[in-house]
Amino acid sequence: MAIKHDTRELTKKQAADHKRSLTNSFKYAGMGIVQVWRSERSFRLQLGLFALTIIAGSILRISGMEWVFILAAGGVVLVCEMINTAIEYVTDLVTEEYRILAKHIKNISAGAVLVSSIIAAVIGIIIFAPYFLRYF
């Protein structure tokens, strides 16, 4: 059975419920972001570095295409950190005792954050190095 997403085809009550559902989706997503912000020091650090990168890009007037790469790379790092946190929570939820598979799961998800961070740093160096070299 197909789910109706076009609110024009819904009754007024269904449309109101649909709107509330969408509002709740954004509310719960925001609560997730706040949870990661409060609980994960690395997320706060990565977000701070991302903010500094955006400030540097604004000051140096990087090109539109450079902005695409900077925003994509920084966004991927933050998303990876959030997924890593969720994976850690789920792993802790399903097992109370030490298990080697749980350790591997957590290490692999943390490794994904590290890989995305390294790639983002390389992208940042490639983009910003020519701008900084002009001043030295």
FENRA-V811227 format. One record per pair of residues at least 6 apart in sequence whose ideal C-beta (glycine too) atoms are under 6 Angstrom apart, sorted by sequence separation. I is the first residue (numbers start at 1). J is the second residue. D is the distance in whole Angstrom. If there is no record, write none. Layout:
BEGIN
i=I j=J d=D
i=I j=J d=D
END
This chain:
BEGIN
i=36 j=43 d=5
i=95 j=102 d=5
i=7 j=15 d=5
i=7 j=18 d=6
i=91 j=102 d=5
i=57 j=70 d=6
i=91 j=105 d=5
i=91 j=106 d=6
i=53 j=70 d=6
i=88 j=106 d=6
i=87 j=109 d=4
i=50 j=74 d=4
i=84 j=109 d=4
i=84 j=110 d=6
i=84 j=113 d=5
i=46 j=77 d=5
i=80 j=112 d=5
i=81 j=113 d=5
i=80 j=113 d=5
i=46 j=81 d=6
i=80 j=116 d=4
i=43 j=81 d=5
i=77 j=116 d=5
i=76 j=116 d=5
i=77 j=117 d=5
i=77 j=120 d=5
i=40 j=85 d=6
i=36 j=82 d=5
i=73 j=120 d=4
i=36 j=85 d=5
i=73 j=123 d=5
i=69 j=123 d=5
i=66 j=127 d=5
i=60 j=131 d=4
END
